[in-house]
């Protein structure tokens, strides 16, 4: 079955958008299925913070959160350059060793492909996660192009509904942590995010988890 047919077949089982306004995860799952990948996630860049829109499953959501915590990786580069970024295992280890190690430890993913998505002037990315070392090799350029276009079309149809979903709410706590850090140390948002990332890595958790911890105990901030 062609990639487009696989995508539409997977998505056809999703509830009506009016009953399920958080169907971005289903779109990501359809993309993963159509490309024969282990998982996928969709995110957009808002100011200093990349906001997750949805993931195919909990493991893909964790992979996105880990990449956001590291502050580097194929998704960030794809958004910055608005170009496709192929990240086989050799590239991950060479360019982003911290991310490669975290993915190897916390997920089954060994390589990835990031595809830019343009939505109403907002730049985002479709991250495709793979359990082999080869990255985009074998996926097929036409299949990737087709699935990327289908994802973009689906998101444009549901863009505003997509903003209000649990994944976005999860990342919104990071904005609060950035605000707390700016006020405490008198620094700008970029420096505050870097500081929160550093402390999250020191604690061995994701930025999302560390931000939630700060809301409970602000003394963890240093």
Order of alpha helices (4+ residues) and beta strands (2+ residues): alpha-alpha-beta-beta-alpha-alpha-beta-alpha-alpha-beta-beta-alpha-alpha-alpha-alpha-alpha
